[in-house]
Each structure stands twice: as C-alpha cells, then as structure tokens.
Amino acid sequence: MAKYPTDLDMAFSALADPIRRAIVSRLCEGPKSVSELSEPFRIALPSLLKHVRVLEHSGLVSSE
C-alpha cells in the first residue's frame, strides 16, 4: 500500500469535519474575522477557534 504524505493526510483529516469545511468555504469568498466566521454556527467562540487552529495546523488557512 502506498504511503501518502503527512501533509495530505492532515488536510483530509481537517476537512473531514463539516464545520471546518464550511469555514474553508466561507474563507474562499475572502478574508473574514473570527467573529464573522462564527456567525452561522451555533457554537461557542472557543470551539470555533479550535476548528480554526486545526485548519491552520493542516496548512489550509492562515491567520493575521
């Protein structure tokens, strides 16, 4: 069995969650603040930040 690069595994793992896919989809429209990202979700801000950190760690998004 072929061994895939760790970066690719991390990206697919990060995108396995529907909230993280929605975050990436919203960011495709343009940069957004964390509060703007949290608007459509009914989760606490610290929980949303955990999702953002997973996406950052996988290299799919970056924060300024």
MDAnalysis code that builds the backbone (N, CA, C; Angstrom):
import MDAnalysis as mda
import numpy as np

u = mda.Universe.empty(192, n_residues=64, atom_resindex=np.repeat(np.arange(64), 3), trajectory=True)
u.add_TopologyAttr("name", ["N", "CA", "C"] * 64)
u.add_TopologyAttr("resid", np.arange(1, 65))
u.add_TopologyAttr("resname", ["MET", "ALA", "LYS", "TYR", "PRO", "THR", "ASP", "LEU", "ASP", "MET", "ALA", "PHE", "SER", "ALA", "LEU", "ALA", "ASP", "PRO", "ILE", "ARG", "ARG", "ALA", "ILE", "VAL", "SER", "ARG", "LEU", "CYS", "GLU", "GLY", "PRO", "LYS", "SER", "VAL", "SER", "GLU", "LEU", "SER", "GLU", "PRO", "PHE", "ARG", "ILE", "ALA", "LEU", "PRO", "SER", "LEU", "LEU", "LYS", "HIS", "VAL", "ARG", "VAL", "LEU", "GLU", "HIS", "SER", "GLY", "LEU", "VAL", "SER", "SER", "GLU"])
u.atoms.positions = np.array([
    [0.840, -1.175, 0.000],
    [0.000, 0.000, 0.000],
    [0.890, 1.244, 0.000],
    [0.520, 2.220, -0.822],
    [1.306, 3.445, -0.930],
    [1.132, 4.281, 0.330],
    [2.210, 4.939, 0.707],
    [2.160, 5.817, 1.871],
    [2.048, 7.254, 1.381],
    [0.978, 7.943, 1.794],
    [0.755, 9.307, 1.352],
    [1.453, 10.282, 2.287],
    [1.814, 11.438, 1.729],
    [2.494, 12.440, 2.558],
    [1.646, 12.861, 3.757],
    [2.311, 13.147, 4.828],
    [1.641, 13.562, 6.059],
    [0.807, 14.818, 5.830],
    [1.279, 15.757, 5.017],
    [0.531, 16.992, 4.764],
    [-0.834, 16.690, 4.149],
    [-0.862, 15.762, 3.228],
    [-2.120, 15.398, 2.588],
    [-3.065, 14.737, 3.589],
    [-2.532, 13.876, 4.425],
    [-3.348, 13.246, 5.471],
    [-3.934, 14.298, 6.409],
    [-3.123, 15.280, 6.784],
    [-3.593, 16.334, 7.692],
    [-4.690, 17.168, 7.042],
    [-4.552, 17.452, 5.745],
    [-5.564, 18.238, 5.046],
    [-6.894, 17.488, 4.992],
    [-6.844, 16.211, 4.626],
    [-8.082, 15.429, 4.556],
    [-8.696, 15.254, 5.945],
    [-7.868, 15.077, 6.936],
    [-8.368, 14.937, 8.296],
    [-9.058, 16.224, 8.757],
    [-8.458, 17.350, 8.444],
    [-9.043, 18.637, 8.828],
    [-10.371, 18.863, 8.110],
    [-10.459, 18.447, 6.857],
    [-11.680, 18.668, 6.082],
    [-12.756, 17.625, 6.338],
    [-12.473, 16.638, 7.171],
    [-13.449, 15.601, 7.486],
    [-14.613, 16.160, 8.308],
    [-14.401, 17.260, 8.988],
    [-15.433, 17.850, 9.839],
    [-16.264, 18.854, 9.027],
    [-17.596, 18.765, 9.078],
    [-18.437, 19.675, 8.293],
    [-18.300, 21.150, 8.680],
    [-18.041, 21.436, 9.938],
    [-17.858, 22.838, 10.340],
    [-16.585, 23.391, 9.718],
    [-15.524, 22.608, 9.726],
    [-14.271, 23.089, 9.122],
    [-14.411, 23.259, 7.615],
    [-15.165, 22.364, 6.959],
    [-15.406, 22.540, 5.515],
    [-16.178, 23.828, 5.271],
    [-17.148, 24.119, 6.125],
    [-17.923, 25.355, 5.971],
    [-17.047, 26.588, 6.206],
    [-16.142, 26.501, 7.155],
    [-15.216, 27.617, 7.411],
    [-14.360, 27.869, 6.176],
    [-13.804, 26.817, 5.606],
    [-12.968, 26.969, 4.404],
    [-13.799, 27.546, 3.261],
    [-15.012, 27.065, 3.109],
    [-15.903, 27.568, 2.061],
    [-16.163, 29.056, 2.226],
    [-16.411, 29.485, 3.446],
    [-16.646, 30.913, 3.701],
    [-15.393, 31.737, 3.443],
    [-14.221, 31.170, 3.752],
    [-12.974, 31.905, 3.531],
    [-12.617, 31.988, 2.049],
    [-13.177, 31.111, 1.248],
    [-12.958, 31.188, -0.208],
    [-13.580, 32.458, -0.782],
    [-14.556, 33.008, -0.085],
    [-15.198, 34.253, -0.506],
    [-14.316, 35.460, -0.214],
    [-13.372, 35.311, 0.697],
    [-12.479, 36.404, 1.074],
    [-12.153, 36.342, 2.550],
    [-11.219, 37.162, 2.993],
    [-10.823, 37.169, 4.407],
    [-11.994, 37.522, 5.313],
    [-12.013, 36.907, 6.471],
    [-13.065, 37.164, 7.459],
    [-12.444, 37.140, 8.848],
    [-13.024, 37.932, 9.735],
    [-12.598, 37.895, 11.134],
    [-13.198, 36.652, 11.781],
    [-12.694, 36.309, 12.948],
    [-13.211, 35.138, 13.659],
    [-14.682, 35.356, 14.014],
    [-15.040, 36.556, 14.392],
    [-16.449, 36.814, 14.719],
    [-17.331, 36.687, 13.480],
    [-16.845, 37.090, 12.320],
    [-17.603, 36.906, 11.076],
    [-17.742, 35.429, 10.741],
    [-16.684, 34.664, 10.992],
    [-16.737, 33.222, 10.728],
    [-17.736, 32.521, 11.642],
    [-17.886, 33.025, 12.856],
    [-18.731, 32.347, 13.842],
    [-20.225, 32.590, 13.631],
    [-20.589, 33.602, 12.833],
    [-21.995, 33.988, 12.685],
    [-22.954, 32.840, 12.353],
    [-22.691, 32.003, 11.349],
    [-23.702, 30.991, 11.001],
    [-23.705, 29.750, 11.902],
    [-22.765, 29.654, 12.803],
    [-22.644, 28.453, 13.633],
    [-23.176, 28.697, 15.034],
    [-23.755, 27.679, 15.594],
    [-24.254, 27.781, 16.971],
    [-23.287, 27.079, 17.916],
    [-22.049, 27.539, 17.878],
    [-21.030, 27.004, 18.779],
    [-20.335, 28.176, 19.459],
    [-19.749, 27.910, 20.600],
    [-19.037, 28.947, 21.351],
    [-17.780, 29.363, 20.592],
    [-17.372, 30.588, 20.785],
    [-16.188, 31.116, 20.117],
    [-14.937, 30.269, 20.379],
    [-14.688, 29.807, 21.623],
    [-13.516, 28.953, 21.842],
    [-13.560, 27.660, 21.008],
    [-14.754, 27.118, 20.812],
    [-14.882, 25.912, 19.984],
    [-14.566, 26.223, 18.528],
    [-15.042, 27.357, 18.044],
    [-14.737, 27.754, 16.673],
    [-13.234, 27.957, 16.502],
    [-12.601, 28.564, 17.494],
    [-11.158, 28.789, 17.418],
    [-10.382, 27.476, 17.347],
    [-10.885, 26.442, 18.006],
    [-10.237, 25.126, 17.915],
    [-10.300, 24.611, 16.491],
    [-11.438, 24.806, 15.828],
    [-11.566, 24.391, 14.429],
    [-10.591, 25.178, 13.543],
    [-10.490, 26.468, 13.792],
    [-9.573, 27.310, 13.006],
    [-8.130, 26.852, 13.220],
    [-7.775, 26.512, 14.454],
    [-6.408, 26.043, 14.738],
    [-6.097, 24.746, 14.002],
    [-7.070, 23.847, 13.918],
    [-6.865, 22.597, 13.171],
    [-6.606, 22.920, 11.697],
    [-7.379, 23.848, 11.139],
    [-7.185, 24.233, 9.749],
    [-5.832, 24.915, 9.540],
    [-5.415, 25.712, 10.501],
    [-4.087, 26.351, 10.407],
    [-2.989, 25.312, 10.472],
    [-3.123, 24.378, 11.400],
    [-2.099, 23.338, 11.568],
    [-1.972, 22.482, 10.305],
    [-3.057, 22.290, 9.600],
    [-3.028, 21.480, 8.387],
    [-2.507, 22.283, 7.192],
    [-2.377, 23.593, 7.360],
    [-1.862, 24.424, 6.285],
    [-2.944, 24.916, 5.323],
    [-4.205, 24.700, 5.661],
    [-5.298, 25.107, 4.753],
    [-5.667, 26.581, 4.894],
    [-5.467, 27.155, 6.067],
    [-5.757, 28.567, 6.280],
    [-4.631, 29.185, 7.106],
    [-4.588, 30.502, 7.108],
    [-3.621, 31.202, 7.964],
    [-4.314, 32.404, 8.578],
    [-3.811, 32.838, 9.713],
    [-4.373, 33.982, 10.421],
    [-3.385, 35.135, 10.409],
    [-3.941, 36.314, 10.460],
    [-3.106, 37.523, 10.554],
    [-3.418, 38.258, 11.833],
])
